[in-house]
Amino acid sequence: MKKIIWFVLPLALVACSGNEEGFDASGTFEATEIIVSSEATGKILELYVEEGMPLVSGVTVGFIDSSQLYLKRLQLASSVDAVGKRRLDVGKQIAALEQQIATQKFEKARIERLVAAEAGNQKQLDDINASILVLEKQLEAQKSTIERSNASISDEQRALEMQVAQIDDQLLKCRITSPIDGVVLVKYAEAGEVATTGKALFKVADVDRMILRAYITSSQLTQLQIGQKVVVSSDFGEESVRHYEGTVTWISDKSEFTPKTIQTKDERANLVYAIKIAVQNDGYLKIGMYGDVKFTDVD
């Protein structure tokens, strides 16, 4: 579900009596609404939301059964440990060959002294050199074999660890949270029901920042620009009108036919342009409520 964020200026509120006249446009208030859907499949164990309840972004409000996922994670974690124990200690594996080479080199030095003193023959020295060469090649081959084996084990272990990370992500998605601070508008599911990925659970709206969608004629386009401050008024009955500071956040670049429920300053206009005005809510504004706009001078 796409999230729409509007940036607004601080609220400026003045209470007065009587109806506001001479407004430039009118429209209805909207809010950023998000349908929170299940990201996992399973039985809904708990869902602590009710219509009208305020929610805080990121706070857990319910759980989906994750027993099977948890057991699978334990199994994978055990496999990671088992694979890790198959790793060979290079030092221990080649210690015997290194000792043999050291012994042969010591013997070589002794034979070299005998040959120099003419108490030994060259064949003995040649034999010991050949023996050392064979042992060094065996040592090199064993190191290569062990390194390849350990590399294969590391690859297998990393693959298992990635599976564990995937399970952790799925476990996290078994927690039900709201992506924004807001108020629950509609609750679609109850604890005990089976949820599937994408199933709607509840709808939440950010009612702290309201959007007034109004319509203006082409002749009024030159009076507005993005970021401009305007005065938004809303009638609460009993001849009570509240005024708010709003900010123009969007002006449509395409005209459309005048909506039947909207009146503009020039009622004879057939084509109008939609605009959106962000208003900080003081708790009185509600979704669907009508509001009027009075343009102010561009700074």
Backbone as CSV, one residue per row, in Angstrom:
resi,resn,N_x,N_y,N_z,CA_x,CA_y,CA_z,C_x,C_y,C_z
1,MET,0.846,-1.193,0.000,0.000,0.000,0.000,0.880,1.241,0.000
2,LYS,0.647,2.117,-0.913,1.481,3.297,-1.044,1.158,4.302,0.038
3,LYS,2.220,4.823,0.663,2.044,5.805,1.731,2.299,7.202,1.196
4,ILE,1.378,8.138,1.489,1.527,9.508,1.019,1.843,10.383,2.223
5,ILE,2.918,11.130,2.159,3.333,11.972,3.269,3.190,13.431,2.849
6,TRP,2.556,14.215,3.683,2.404,15.648,3.401,3.119,16.421,4.498
7,PHE,3.844,17.453,4.131,4.524,18.289,5.092,3.702,19.543,5.309
8,VAL,3.445,19.895,6.554,2.560,21.014,6.841,3.242,21.990,7.771
9,LEU,2.742,23.230,7.757,3.224,24.236,8.684,2.426,24.151,9.974
10,PRO,2.902,24.720,11.084,2.187,24.640,12.361,0.800,25.233,12.275
11,LEU,-0.026,24.776,13.155,-1.434,25.159,13.189,-1.611,26.587,13.701
12,ALA,-2.467,27.319,13.042,-2.847,28.635,13.537,-4.369,28.639,13.627
13,LEU,-4.902,28.659,14.830,-6.335,28.468,15.041,-6.933,29.686,15.726
14,VAL,-8.040,30.115,15.177,-8.778,31.206,15.796,-10.246,30.804,15.829
15,ALA,-10.894,30.892,16.965,-12.311,30.550,17.073,-13.122,31.837,16.961
16,CYS,-14.187,31.745,16.231,-15.046,32.915,16.084,-16.468,32.468,15.846
17,SER,-17.349,33.384,15.787,-18.754,33.082,15.537,-19.159,33.678,14.208
18,GLY,-20.189,33.066,13.609,-20.692,33.566,12.341,-20.127,32.790,11.188
19,ASN,-20.766,32.831,10.036,-20.339,32.128,8.845,-19.340,32.954,8.064
20,GLU,-18.304,32.283,7.536,-17.280,32.959,6.742,-17.811,33.191,5.325
21,GLU,-17.646,34.402,4.799,-18.109,34.723,3.468,-16.917,35.094,2.602
22,GLY,-17.109,34.989,1.311,-16.077,35.396,0.379,-14.951,34.399,0.238
23,PHE,-15.221,33.125,0.432,-14.168,32.123,0.256,-13.896,31.934,-1.233
24,ASP,-12.677,31.475,-1.530,-12.249,31.308,-2.919,-12.499,29.909,-3.459
25,ALA,-12.557,28.921,-2.590,-12.802,27.537,-3.023,-13.286,26.733,-1.831
26,SER,-13.845,25.592,-2.117,-14.300,24.712,-1.033,-14.045,23.266,-1.436
27,GLY,-14.033,22.402,-0.440,-13.790,20.989,-0.714,-14.041,20.158,0.530
28,THR,-13.537,18.978,0.550,-13.717,18.076,1.685,-12.350,17.636,2.221
29,PHE,-12.329,17.293,3.491,-11.092,16.881,4.142,-10.832,15.383,3.916
30,GLU,-9.590,15.077,3.644,-9.136,13.696,3.492,-7.977,13.458,4.463
31,ALA,-7.571,12.206,4.568,-6.409,11.860,5.385,-5.637,10.749,4.686
32,THR,-4.376,10.613,5.033,-3.577,9.516,4.491,-4.063,8.215,5.119
33,GLU,-4.692,7.371,4.310,-5.247,6.109,4.797,-4.413,4.938,4.282
34,ILE,-4.122,3.990,5.174,-3.332,2.814,4.811,-4.069,1.563,5.282
35,ILE,-4.239,0.626,4.370,-4.798,-0.676,4.746,-3.636,-1.578,5.130
36,VAL,-3.581,-1.952,6.386,-2.518,-2.828,6.887,-2.910,-4.275,6.599
37,SER,-2.082,-4.961,5.833,-2.365,-6.339,5.436,-1.387,-7.298,6.100
38,SER,-1.778,-8.553,6.149,-0.922,-9.579,6.735,0.276,-9.840,5.834
39,GLU,1.443,-9.954,6.436,2.662,-10.291,5.694,3.037,-11.756,5.869
40,ALA,2.192,-12.504,6.580,2.467,-13.922,6.815,1.164,-14.711,6.695
41,THR,1.308,-16.011,6.595,0.150,-16.899,6.532,0.085,-17.718,7.813
42,GLY,-1.074,-17.716,8.426,-1.240,-18.470,9.665,-2.427,-17.962,10.464
43,LYS,-2.661,-18.589,11.584,-3.767,-18.206,12.457,-3.434,-16.924,13.206
44,ILE,-4.385,-15.991,13.241,-4.195,-14.752,14.005,-4.395,-15.085,15.481
45,LEU,-3.316,-15.030,16.234,-3.402,-15.362,17.661,-3.978,-14.199,18.463
46,GLU,-3.517,-12.982,18.162,-3.990,-11.804,18.891,-4.030,-10.614,17.942
47,LEU,-5.003,-9.739,18.131,-5.107,-8.513,17.347,-5.747,-7.455,18.232
48,TYR,-4.894,-6.600,18.805,-5.364,-5.617,19.776,-5.736,-4.299,19.108
49,VAL,-6.640,-4.290,18.178,-7.084,-3.029,17.577,-8.601,-2.983,17.570
50,GLU,-9.109,-1.793,17.756,-10.541,-1.536,17.666,-10.729,-0.225,16.917
51,GLU,-11.852,-0.089,16.268,-12.124,1.137,15.507,-12.105,2.351,16.431
52,GLY,-11.379,3.374,15.998,-11.233,4.583,16.803,-10.019,4.565,17.708
53,MET,-9.321,3.433,17.778,-8.158,3.322,18.663,-6.943,4.012,18.037
54,PRO,-6.226,4.839,18.822,-4.996,5.446,18.295,-3.863,4.427,18.290
55,LEU,-3.044,4.452,17.262,-1.917,3.529,17.137,-0.622,4.309,16.963
56,VAL,0.460,3.714,17.442,1.788,4.303,17.302,2.576,3.471,16.302
57,SER,3.247,4.134,15.401,4.014,3.447,14.369,5.035,2.484,14.963
58,GLY,5.046,1.249,14.447,6.041,0.264,14.853,5.706,-0.528,16.090
59,VAL,4.683,-0.136,16.839,4.302,-0.851,18.060,3.459,-2.076,17.693
60,THR,3.808,-3.224,18.260,3.103,-4.471,17.951,1.670,-4.437,18.466
61,VAL,0.719,-4.749,17.576,-0.696,-4.767,17.964,-1.319,-6.145,17.737
62,GLY,-0.508,-7.116,17.349,-1.040,-8.461,17.140,0.036,-9.426,16.695
63,PHE,-0.329,-10.708,16.697,0.613,-11.758,16.315,-0.083,-12.788,15.428
64,ILE,0.680,-13.339,14.497,0.242,-14.462,13.682,1.064,-15.678,14.091
65,ASP,0.423,-16.831,14.184,1.090,-18.047,14.656,2.389,-18.299,13.878
66,SER,3.492,-18.454,14.623,4.808,-18.656,14.008,5.496,-19.908,14.532
67,SER,4.724,-20.852,15.090,5.311,-22.044,15.709,6.154,-22.846,14.724
68,GLN,5.622,-23.088,13.533,6.346,-23.891,12.548,7.611,-23.176,12.079
69,LEU,7.526,-21.876,11.919,8.708,-21.120,11.515,9.793,-21.193,12.587
70,TYR,9.373,-21.107,13.846,10.343,-21.150,14.947,11.035,-22.514,15.010
71,LEU,10.272,-23.580,14.831,10.865,-24.922,14.852,11.829,-25.102,13.671
72,LYS,11.465,-24.554,12.529,12.352,-24.653,11.370,13.635,-23.876,11.613
73,ARG,13.535,-22.762,12.315,14.734,-21.987,12.621,15.661,-22.771,13.545
74,LEU,15.088,-23.429,14.534,15.903,-24.248,15.440,16.630,-25.347,14.671
75,GLN,15.931,-25.962,13.733,16.537,-27.030,12.924,17.692,-26.476,12.085
76,LEU,17.486,-25.326,11.461,18.536,-24.739,10.641,19.733,-24.298,11.482
77,ALA,19.452,-23.742,12.659,20.544,-23.322,13.540,21.387,-24.514,13.962
78,SER,20.722,-25.656,14.223,21.448,-26.881,14.577,22.303,-27.356,13.404
79,SER,21.785,-27.233,12.191,22.544,-27.636,11.001,23.765,-26.747,10.804
80,VAL,23.618,-25.457,11.090,24.755,-24.533,10.978,25.874,-24.964,11.916
81,ASP,25.524,-25.321,13.159,26.531,-25.770,14.134,27.190,-27.068,13.683
82,ALA,26.375,-27.995,13.161,26.917,-29.294,12.736,27.890,-29.129,11.567
83,VAL,27.554,-28.279,10.626,28.436,-28.040,9.484,29.728,-27.366,9.935
84,GLY,29.612,-26.453,10.876,30.801,-25.768,11.372,31.787,-26.722,12.037
85,LYS,31.283,-27.761,12.679,32.156,-28.718,13.360,32.927,-29.603,12.380
86,ARG,32.500,-29.632,11.115,33.220,-30.416,10.107,34.448,-29.694,9.582
87,ARG,34.624,-28.456,9.966,35.769,-27.693,9.494,37.060,-28.291,10.034
88,LEU,38.045,-28.448,9.175,39.314,-29.078,9.546,40.303,-28.040,10.053
89,ASP,41.079,-28.438,11.073,42.146,-27.594,11.605,43.394,-27.851,10.777
90,VAL,43.758,-26.877,9.959,44.893,-27.057,9.049,46.165,-27.386,9.810
91,GLY,46.401,-26.699,10.903,47.622,-26.927,11.671,47.762,-28.352,12.164
92,LYS,46.663,-28.879,12.683,46.716,-30.247,13.207,46.861,-31.276,12.089
93,GLN,46.213,-30.997,10.949,46.230,-31.953,9.845,47.605,-32.076,9.197
94,ILE,48.381,-31.011,9.199,49.687,-31.054,8.525,50.844,-31.162,9.508
95,ALA,50.545,-31.258,10.786,51.614,-31.292,11.799,52.537,-32.484,11.601
96,ALA,51.971,-33.656,11.280,52.787,-34.867,11.120,53.760,-34.731,9.943
97,LEU,53.275,-34.218,8.818,54.143,-34.041,7.659,55.237,-33.015,7.929
98,GLU,54.869,-31.926,8.606,55.870,-30.911,8.925,56.954,-31.490,9.824
99,GLN,56.572,-32.379,10.752,57.557,-33.010,11.628,58.483,-33.929,10.826
100,GLN,57.895,-34.666,9.875,58.724,-35.543,9.035,59.724,-34.734,8.216
101,ILE,59.279,-33.615,7.674,60.171,-32.768,6.872,61.291,-32.212,7.745
102,ALA,60.938,-31.792,8.956,61.957,-31.261,9.870,62.989,-32.338,10.213
103,THR,62.530,-33.573,10.430,63.450,-34.676,10.743,64.368,-34.971,9.561
104,GLN,63.779,-34.974,8.361,64.576,-35.249,7.167,65.614,-34.154,6.923
105,LYS,65.256,-32.924,7.192,66.219,-31.830,7.009,67.353,-31.919,8.028
106,PHE,67.013,-32.359,9.236,68.062,-32.556,10.243,69.014,-33.672,9.801
107,GLU,68.427,-34.748,9.257,69.234,-35.850,8.765,70.081,-35.406,7.570
108,LYS,69.533,-34.580,6.724,70.275,-34.065,5.576,71.513,-33.305,6.034
109,ALA,71.332,-32.461,7.047,72.473,-31.693,7.557,73.559,-32.624,8.090
110,ARG,73.143,-33.721,8.748,74.130,-34.680,9.281,74.889,-35.372,8.148
111,ILE,74.154,-35.752,7.085,74.806,-36.431,5.955,75.751,-35.472,5.236
112,GLU,75.313,-34.208,5.105,76.193,-33.231,4.468,77.515,-33.101,5.212
113,ARG,77.482,-33.170,6.536,78.717,-33.100,7.312,79.578,-34.343,7.082
114,LEU,78.908,-35.494,6.963,79.662,-36.727,6.714,80.314,-36.706,5.337
115,VAL,79.558,-36.211,4.349,80.122,-36.125,2.997,81.314,-35.174,2.975
116,ALA,81.171,-34.054,3.659,82.275,-33.082,3.710,83.510,-33.678,4.372
117,ALA,83.286,-34.580,5.345,84.423,-35.221,6.035,84.842,-36.500,5.346
118,GLU,84.201,-36.733,4.161,84.487,-37.931,3.369,84.177,-39.214,4.140
119,ALA,83.199,-39.107,5.065,82.762,-40.285,5.822,81.424,-40.791,5.309
120,GLY,80.844,-40.103,4.326,79.582,-40.507,3.737,79.655,-40.428,2.224
121,ASN,78.609,-40.902,1.544,78.626,-40.862,0.078,77.504,-39.956,-0.442
122,GLN,77.668,-39.571,-1.697,76.742,-38.625,-2.336,75.351,-39.217,-2.510
123,LYS,75.280,-40.543,-2.688,73.972,-41.189,-2.882,73.049,-40.979,-1.686
124,GLN,73.625,-41.062,-0.484,72.807,-40.827,0.712,72.238,-39.414,0.716
125,LEU,73.063,-38.460,0.289,72.590,-37.067,0.253,71.513,-36.884,-0.805
126,ASP,71.700,-37.519,-1.973,70.689,-37.427,-3.024,69.373,-38.057,-2.583
127,ASP,69.459,-39.173,-1.887,68.238,-39.850,-1.414,67.481,-38.994,-0.407
128,ILE,68.216,-38.361,0.503,67.543,-37.546,1.519,66.908,-36.308,0.891
129,ASN,67.562,-35.732,-0.132,66.988,-34.571,-0.838,65.700,-34.966,-1.568
130,ALA,65.718,-36.138,-2.195,64.524,-36.616,-2.894,63.387,-36.862,-1.912
131,SER,63.734,-37.418,-0.748,62.717,-37.691,0.275,62.079,-36.389,0.771
132,ILE,62.928,-35.369,0.990,62.408,-34.073,1.454,61.502,-33.454,0.402
133,LEU,61.889,-33.564,-0.872,61.082,-33.002,-1.956,59.709,-33.661,-2.034
134,VAL,59.651,-34.987,-1.873,58.383,-35.714,-1.890,57.493,-35.277,-0.731
135,LEU,58.088,-35.149,0.457,57.308,-34.747,1.638,56.764,-33.326,1.484
136,GLU,57.544,-32.413,0.912,57.086,-31.036,0.719,55.929,-30.974,-0.278
137,LYS,55.986,-31.798,-1.334,54.879,-31.846,-2.284,53.628,-32.427,-1.632
138,GLN,53.807,-33.451,-0.779,52.669,-34.018,-0.055,52.054,-32.976,0.870
139,LEU,52.922,-32.179,1.518,52.435,-31.130,2.412,51.629,-30.092,1.639
140,GLU,52.129,-29.665,0.486,51.426,-28.685,-0.335,50.080,-29.227,-0.813
141,ALA,50.063,-30.494,-1.221,48.816,-31.099,-1.692,47.800,-31.209,-0.567
142,GLN,48.266,-31.580,0.630,47.346,-31.728,1.764,46.770,-30.379,2.185
143,LYS,47.614,-29.335,2.164,47.115,-27.994,2.482,46.026,-27.579,1.493
144,SER,46.268,-27.825,0.204,45.289,-27.455,-0.824,43.979,-28.207,-0.632
145,THR,44.076,-29.508,-0.307,42.874,-30.320,-0.106,42.067,-29.816,1.087
146,ILE,42.779,-29.510,2.169,42.102,-29.046,3.381,41.444,-27.686,3.136
147,GLU,42.137,-26.792,2.430,41.581,-25.462,2.158,40.335,-25.548,1.292
148,ARG,40.363,-26.423,0.272,39.171,-26.601,-0.570,38.015,-27.176,0.239
149,SER,38.322,-28.122,1.108,37.283,-28.726,1.949,36.673,-27.690,2.883
150,ASN,37.524,-26.874,3.488,37.024,-25.845,4.404,36.229,-24.775,3.659
151,ALA,36.659,-24.449,2.434,35.927,-23.461,1.633,34.533,-23.972,1.299
152,SER,34.438,-25.273,0.972,33.140,-25.877,0.675,32.243,-25.865,1.909
153,ILE,32.851,-26.155,3.058,32.092,-26.135,4.322,31.598,-24.720,4.619
154,SER,32.470,-23.708,4.368,32.080,-22.312,4.613,30.919,-21.912,3.720
155,ASP,30.957,-22.329,2.447,29.855,-22.020,1.528,28.557,-22.661,2.005
156,GLU,28.645,-23.904,2.443,27.453,-24.602,2.941,26.914,-23.927,4.194
157,GLN,27.819,-23.490,5.061,27.397,-22.826,6.292,26.752,-21.473,5.992
158,ARG,27.325,-20.720,5.051,26.735,-19.426,4.686,25.338,-19.600,4.095
159,ALA,25.163,-20.646,3.280,23.842,-20.907,2.696,22.809,-21.178,3.787
160,LEU,23.214,-21.946,4.801,22.302,-22.236,5.914,22.020,-20.977,6.728
161,GLU,23.040,-20.154,6.915,22.853,-18.916,7.677,21.913,-17.972,6.946
162,MET,21.967,-17.958,5.613,21.020,-17.144,4.838,19.599,-17.658,5.014
163,GLN,19.436,-18.977,5.107,18.108,-19.532,5.350,17.603,-19.136,6.733
164,VAL,18.521,-19.107,7.704,18.146,-18.669,9.058,17.703,-17.208,9.016
165,ALA,18.435,-16.375,8.263,18.069,-14.959,8.143,16.694,-14.804,7.498
166,GLN,16.389,-15.653,6.509,15.074,-15.604,5.875,13.976,-15.961,6.866
167,ILE,14.241,-16.980,7.689,13.258,-17.363,8.708,13.067,-16.238,9.713
168,ASP,14.183,-15.584,10.101,14.080,-14.459,11.036,13.208,-13.354,10.458
169,ASP,13.360,-13.092,9.155,12.540,-12.072,8.505,11.070,-12.486,8.497
170,GLN,10.799,-13.762,8.247,9.421,-14.251,8.255,8.827,-14.200,9.666
171,LEU,9.657,-14.492,10.659,9.186,-14.398,12.050,8.830,-12.953,12.396
172,LEU,9.653,-12.013,11.911,9.384,-10.599,12.174,8.064,-10.174,11.544
173,LYS,7.764,-10.749,10.370,6.528,-10.388,9.687,5.295,-11.017,10.333
174,CYS,5.492,-11.892,11.295,4.358,-12.442,12.046,3.875,-11.457,13.111
175,ARG,4.657,-10.403,13.339,4.228,-9.329,14.232,3.404,-8.336,13.421
176,ILE,2.259,-7.940,13.951,1.377,-7.000,13.261,1.611,-5.612,13.846
177,THR,1.988,-4.654,12.998,2.241,-3.288,13.446,1.601,-2.303,12.478
178,SER,1.496,-1.073,12.926,1.004,-0.001,12.060,2.205,0.751,11.496
179,PRO,2.210,1.033,10.200,3.348,1.750,9.615,3.358,3.242,9.923
180,ILE,2.248,3.775,10.447,2.172,5.201,10.749,1.467,5.409,12.086
181,ASP,1.683,6.581,12.665,0.865,6.998,13.799,-0.505,7.375,13.256
182,GLY,-1.537,6.889,13.874,-2.867,7.212,13.359,-3.972,6.598,14.185
183,VAL,-5.156,6.598,13.602,-6.360,6.085,14.261,-6.954,4.989,13.392
184,VAL,-7.403,3.915,14.027,-8.012,2.801,13.298,-9.384,3.234,12.772
185,LEU,-9.565,3.112,11.464,-10.850,3.460,10.856,-11.762,2.244,10.730
186,VAL,-11.191,1.128,10.257,-11.972,-0.090,10.043,-11.134,-1.290,10.464
187,LYS,-11.776,-2.252,11.103,-11.123,-3.509,11.468,-11.717,-4.617,10.607
188,TYR,-10.857,-5.316,9.865,-11.323,-6.318,8.910,-11.188,-7.755,9.407
189,ALA,-10.400,-7.997,10.437,-10.137,-9.373,10.882,-10.210,-9.451,12.396
190,GLU,-10.358,-10.669,12.893,-10.440,-10.919,14.328,-9.470,-12.033,14.700
191,ALA,-9.084,-12.064,15.969,-8.229,-13.142,16.473,-8.941,-14.477,16.299
192,GLY,-8.205,-15.487,15.866,-8.789,-16.801,15.628,-8.994,-17.091,14.161
193,GLU,-9.058,-16.039,13.340,-9.184,-16.235,11.900,-7.821,-16.616,11.308
194,VAL,-7.867,-17.248,10.159,-6.629,-17.605,9.456,-6.317,-16.502,8.454
195,ALA,-5.127,-15.956,8.572,-4.692,-14.894,7.671,-3.801,-15.464,6.579
196,THR,-3.893,-14.893,5.420,-2.992,-15.228,4.326,-2.236,-13.962,3.932
197,THR,-1.126,-14.137,3.289,-0.331,-12.983,2.881,-1.167,-12.058,2.002
198,GLY,-1.260,-10.807,2.404,-2.052,-9.827,1.658,-3.450,-9.621,2.187
199,LYS,-3.876,-10.428,3.156,-5.229,-10.270,3.720,-5.297,-8.972,4.518
200,ALA,-6.321,-8.153,4.253,-6.491,-6.890,4.967,-6.854,-7.158,6.420
201,LEU,-6.155,-6.486,7.333,-6.412,-6.660,8.762,-7.152,-5.458,9.350
202,PHE,-6.675,-4.257,9.014,-7.363,-3.042,9.474,-6.894,-1.859,8.642
203,LYS,-7.668,-0.780,8.719,-7.313,0.454,8.016,-6.992,1.519,9.058
204,VAL,-5.865,2.201,8.844,-5.443,3.247,9.765,-5.263,4.538,8.980
205,ALA,-5.555,5.669,9.617,-5.434,6.969,8.954,-4.660,7.928,9.840
206,ASP,-3.829,8.737,9.209,-3.105,9.789,9.922,-4.011,11.011,9.988
207,VAL,-4.726,11.146,11.100,-5.689,12.241,11.226,-5.067,13.490,11.833
208,ASP,-3.778,13.432,12.171,-3.120,14.639,12.676,-2.846,15.622,11.552
209,ARG,-2.619,15.093,10.360,-2.388,15.936,9.184,-3.514,15.679,8.183
210,MET,-4.421,16.620,8.095,-5.558,16.474,7.198,-5.251,17.171,5.873
211,ILE,-5.873,16.665,4.826,-5.712,17.243,3.496,-7.078,17.721,2.995
212,LEU,-7.153,18.979,2.677,-8.376,19.520,2.088,-8.215,19.478,0.573
213,ARG,-9.037,18.677,-0.081,-9.047,18.643,-1.552,-10.125,19.611,-2.030
214,ALA,-9.695,20.656,-2.699,-10.621,21.676,-3.196,-10.427,21.837,-4.705
215,TYR,-11.268,22.661,-5.312,-11.222,22.850,-6.757,-11.272,24.344,-7.070
216,ILE,-10.450,24.761,-8.029,-10.409,26.168,-8.424,-10.587,26.264,-9.937
217,THR,-10.977,27.442,-10.379,-11.130,27.665,-11.812,-9.795,28.075,-12.421
218,SER,-9.725,28.082,-13.728,-8.474,28.432,-14.410,-8.057,29.868,-14.103
219,SER,-9.041,30.746,-13.879,-8.713,32.146,-13.585,-8.057,32.300,-12.216
220,GLN,-8.213,31.287,-11.342,-7.633,31.358,-10.004,-6.226,30.741,-9.933
221,LEU,-5.798,30.110,-11.020,-4.491,29.448,-11.000,-3.361,30.420,-10.707
222,THR,-3.478,31.638,-11.196,-2.411,32.621,-10.989,-2.348,33.124,-9.553
223,GLN,-3.352,32.805,-8.752,-3.367,33.269,-7.365,-2.717,32.285,-6.396
224,LEU,-2.337,31.086,-6.896,-1.796,30.053,-6.020,-0.457,29.542,-6.524
225,GLN,0.367,29.075,-5.579,1.594,28.386,-5.916,1.897,27.379,-4.803
226,ILE,2.691,26.376,-5.133,3.042,25.348,-4.156,3.774,25.989,-2.975
227,GLY,3.370,25.610,-1.766,3.983,26.158,-0.556,3.321,27.405,-0.028
228,GLN,2.351,27.923,-0.758,1.671,29.153,-0.327,0.790,28.884,0.889
229,LYS,0.744,29.853,1.779,-0.118,29.758,2.951,-1.522,30.227,2.588
230,VAL,-2.516,29.532,3.096,-3.908,29.914,2.879,-4.660,29.769,4.192
231,VAL,-5.837,30.325,4.244,-6.694,30.206,5.425,-7.793,29.193,5.122
232,VAL,-7.875,28.168,5.939,-8.890,27.130,5.776,-9.917,27.277,6.891
233,SER,-11.177,27.272,6.520,-12.261,27.423,7.495,-13.183,26.212,7.432
234,SER,-13.708,25.847,8.583,-14.659,24.740,8.639,-15.792,25.090,9.580
235,ASP,-17.004,24.816,9.122,-18.212,25.149,9.891,-18.578,23.968,10.771
236,PHE,-18.669,24.216,12.104,-18.994,23.158,13.050,-20.413,23.286,13.587
237,GLY,-21.228,24.074,12.931,-22.606,24.237,13.382,-22.710,25.252,14.492
238,GLU,-23.927,25.564,14.863,-24.181,26.552,15.904,-23.481,27.871,15.584
239,GLU,-23.385,28.185,14.280,-22.738,29.402,13.815,-21.296,29.523,14.307
240,SER,-20.637,28.378,14.498,-19.249,28.357,14.941,-18.350,27.927,13.784
241,VAL,-17.370,28.754,13.490,-16.422,28.473,12.416,-15.009,28.505,12.986
242,ARG,-14.223,27.523,12.639,-12.826,27.478,13.089,-11.928,27.714,11.884
243,HIS,-10.884,28.489,12.105,-9.948,28.831,11.039,-8.599,28.166,11.286
244,TYR,-7.988,27.684,10.228,-6.706,26.995,10.315,-5.747,27.551,9.265
245,GLU,-4.495,27.461,9.579,-3.482,27.812,8.580,-3.181,26.565,7.753
246,GLY,-3.264,26.693,6.448,-2.970,25.569,5.564,-1.852,25.909,4.593
247,THR,-1.313,24.873,3.981,-0.241,25.042,3.003,-0.605,24.294,1.728
248,VAL,-0.521,24.977,0.616,-0.816,24.345,-0.667,0.315,23.360,-0.987
249,THR,-0.006,22.085,-1.117,1.008,21.054,-1.366,0.955,20.501,-2.778
250,TRP,-0.154,20.729,-3.489,-0.286,20.161,-4.840,-1.345,20.927,-5.613
251,ILE,-1.019,21.174,-6.884,-1.973,21.781,-7.817,-1.978,20.922,-9.063
252,SER,-3.136,20.438,-9.447,-3.230,19.565,-10.608,-2.852,20.333,-11.873
253,ASP,-2.149,19.625,-12.773,-1.796,20.251,-14.046,-2.793,19.898,-15.144
254,LYS,-3.883,19.202,-14.747,-4.913,18.833,-15.710,-6.274,19.285,-15.189
255,SER,-7.081,19.766,-16.075,-8.421,20.196,-15.681,-9.381,19.015,-15.691
256,GLU,-10.487,19.174,-14.965,-11.514,18.137,-14.925,-12.865,18.807,-14.765
257,PHE,-13.930,18.042,-15.008,-15.264,18.603,-14.851,-15.557,18.822,-13.375
258,THR,-16.303,19.871,-13.087,-16.613,20.217,-11.715,-17.368,19.091,-11.021
259,PRO,-16.863,18.584,-9.871,-17.610,17.567,-9.128,-18.957,18.132,-8.677
260,LYS,-19.978,17.312,-8.682,-21.327,17.774,-8.354,-21.429,18.284,-6.923
261,THR,-20.614,17.730,-6.027,-20.721,18.108,-4.619,-19.854,19.303,-4.263
262,ILE,-19.116,19.836,-5.242,-18.201,20.936,-4.967,-18.673,22.194,-5.677
263,GLN,-18.601,23.315,-4.961,-18.912,24.601,-5.561,-17.640,25.431,-5.627
264,THR,-17.449,26.134,-6.699,-16.315,27.032,-6.820,-16.824,28.460,-6.800
265,LYS,-15.894,29.395,-6.769,-16.305,30.797,-6.737,-17.098,31.156,-7.985
266,ASP,-16.661,30.603,-9.114,-17.391,30.821,-10.360,-18.186,29.567,-10.665
267,GLU,-19.446,29.547,-10.304,-20.253,28.352,-10.457,-20.565,28.038,-11.916
268,ARG,-20.285,28.959,-12.817,-20.571,28.725,-14.227,-19.448,27.943,-14.904
269,ALA,-18.320,27.772,-14.203,-17.174,27.080,-14.815,-17.464,25.600,-14.932
270,ASN,-17.189,25.056,-16.100,-17.366,23.622,-16.307,-16.109,22.826,-15.978
271,LEU,-14.941,23.456,-16.141,-13.675,22.772,-15.897,-12.949,23.428,-14.731
272,VAL,-12.426,22.613,-13.847,-11.715,23.116,-12.668,-10.422,22.336,-12.493
273,TYR,-9.599,22.837,-11.569,-8.332,22.189,-11.248,-8.335,21.794,-9.772
274,ALA,-7.953,20.569,-9.491,-7.920,20.105,-8.108,-6.662,20.613,-7.414
275,ILE,-6.794,20.949,-6.138,-5.654,21.353,-5.316,-5.730,20.605,-3.987
276,LYS,-4.596,20.469,-3.336,-4.550,19.849,-2.015,-3.873,20.807,-1.047
277,ILE,-4.495,20.938,0.112,-3.991,21.851,1.141,-3.805,21.065,2.431
278,ALA,-2.590,21.089,2.967,-2.291,20.368,4.204,-2.637,21.235,5.401
279,VAL,-3.331,20.622,6.371,-3.770,21.345,7.571,-3.452,20.501,8.796
280,GLN,-2.883,21.129,9.815,-2.634,20.432,11.076,-3.948,20.345,11.847
281,ASN,-4.331,19.135,12.207,-5.627,18.917,12.864,-5.525,19.166,14.361
282,ASP,-6.477,19.867,14.891,-6.529,20.100,16.344,-7.487,19.131,17.026
283,GLY,-7.968,18.142,16.290,-8.884,17.156,16.862,-10.315,17.348,16.447
284,TYR,-10.612,18.513,15.857,-11.982,18.798,15.456,-12.274,18.355,14.025
285,LEU,-11.274,18.402,13.168,-11.494,18.064,11.761,-11.680,16.559,11.600
286,LYS,-12.628,16.182,10.756,-12.924,14.776,10.504,-12.886,14.511,8.996
287,ILE,-12.630,13.262,8.655,-12.609,12.865,7.255,-14.000,13.056,6.643
288,GLY,-14.063,13.680,5.482,-15.339,13.920,4.807,-15.989,15.246,5.153
289,MET,-15.448,15.956,6.144,-16.017,17.244,6.533,-15.716,18.294,5.457
290,TYR,-16.635,19.232,5.265,-16.443,20.295,4.278,-15.567,21.400,4.849
291,GLY,-14.799,22.033,3.953,-13.966,23.151,4.350,-13.901,24.179,3.241
292,ASP,-13.687,25.447,3.618,-13.574,26.550,2.671,-12.144,27.086,2.710
293,VAL,-11.720,27.668,1.603,-10.365,28.194,1.480,-10.407,29.652,1.092
294,LYS,-9.607,30.439,1.794,-9.436,31.842,1.448,-7.969,32.043,1.112
295,PHE,-7.672,32.477,-0.129,-6.298,32.671,-0.544,-5.702,33.898,0.154
296,THR,-4.429,33.827,0.420,-3.695,34.958,0.964,-2.658,35.378,-0.056
297,ASP,-2.041,36.528,0.179,-1.038,37.031,-0.776,0.173,36.117,-0.789
298,VAL,0.750,35.934,-1.983,1.945,35.122,-2.133,3.111,35.876,-1.545
299,ASP,3.916,35.168,-0.698,5.095,35.803,-0.096,6.139,36.106,-1.178
